[in-house]
Amino acid sequence: MPVTISCPQVLDATTRAALVDSVRTTIKRWRPSFELWKLSVFRSQSGKGWDLAISGPRFRKVFTLYGPLEDLPGLVSAHVDAILAQRRLT
């Protein structure tokens, strides 16, 4: 399952690794097939949050997440989990 995760503004290697692991685990749980997913995480232009851009099969959205850097892996995986759970129902 190809998943591309880009987070150039997350400079902490531990947080970046946790982010990548949590997102890959979440996507694999909902979509174990050969779908291409791309995620980008970058600082919001307002400077008060993080923007999450998600692109997948027939899906493309940008969300703004609010929280400290340490919570970013959980926030991103929770959003991805909710999106994929909702798409499974449709």
ABEGO torsion letter per residue (X at the ends): XBBBBBBAABABAAAAAAAAAAAAAAAAAABABBBBBBBBBBBBAAGABBBBBBBBBGBBBBBBBBEBAAAAAAAAAAAAAAAAAAAAAX
